[in-house]
Amino acid sequence: MPRICVANLFSSVLVFTMLVIFAAPTSVEAEEWTRFRGPNGEGKSSQQGFPTKWEMQDYDWVVELPGKGHSSPAIWNDSLFLTAGLDDGTRIVICVDAMTGEIRWEDSIQLAANHLHKKNSYASGTPAVDGERVFVVFADDNHYTILAYDFAGERIWSRDLGSFTSQHGQGVSPIVYDGKVIVPDDQMGPSKIVALDVASGEQVWESERDFRRTSYATPLIVNIDGKDQLVCLSGALGLSGMDPQTGKQLWASGELPDRTVASPAYGEGLLTAICGKGGRGTTLALVKADGKGEVVNMRTRNLPYVPTPIIHEGHLFLWNDGGVVCCIDLSGDLEQNVWMERIGGNFSGSPVLIDGKLYCISEEGDVVVLDASPKFHLYGKSPTGDNSYSTPAVANGRLYLRGFGSLACLRSGTRVSQR
């Protein structure tokens, strides 16, 4: 090996340092997507450089998945987790290499082939991960089952919370917080929120809930006055804040008239609660995140039922099921639109925010990209090759798009094909 003379030492060290800086993964690339709608369920990614329009040949890879499912990917480093189901009621957990698309392992349990809404599946709940373990929730009429796996595919523990009564099947997702996996169980009967120890599955706490209709809203954690609170949503209680260490309910915003499917959105000190019926939203309550549950504004028109909103830079973005998107100024009359545009298609997944843009997959399998801005701009629609009711996931400098039976990966910085 040639010697480096003293005169060149400083420049050599400088060059080496620059190479390390440019070669090492950035903090953006290391962002994990640990649950439904990503970090804390806010539907926002700090990553950049994704194209706004592309063709099928521009994907890094597209893989076929077993069965059918509407869950989104959860990702930690190079491990990506999904769920799927078969017509006979078999529920499947899948681990995919997030870099190559290779399926690393699968495991399954047999549950009953219970009744489902036409837009539900046996695998609509998104997994949650904590860096060592992955947690999934499945249910039929008689069993509400939580499974924990290590990243090698070994089942660590399982718990059955008992029967699950609903009109449309299960669809809510677990979350992980401070060594606990928290599982919402708001159903058409005795309901509860349960926290289990991530390592053992032993119950840490259980909180009984008022009930009416099954809720499909996944909770999130909000810091209020320096303390974390677990924020849940159901028709019987509206938004409610709980102590995530004990399960004690601290506040509630009040009963909502219809079913809750969209999850709560959080941003700029505000929380959203949406309920609806018949495929459309009917009421949106805007609640101040101050620990009191005060409803500060309402909206009753042009609302989503299934897609969860995004709050960004003083504006609320509502991506409606029927292909209408609205931008609302949060400082004004919530019934008034900054803009409202019909983009076409139908939507059962939620948008995510990437680099100031909204990405959402239509039921027909097109990814629609819009500016998250008070000025409407549509970049276009890009194919996935599969129908989808899922929400995009972002990690590792890659955008992951789940279809009924497929998973597509689009790399950041991709030079897209020209039509």
Disulfide bonds with the S-S distance in Angstrom:
none
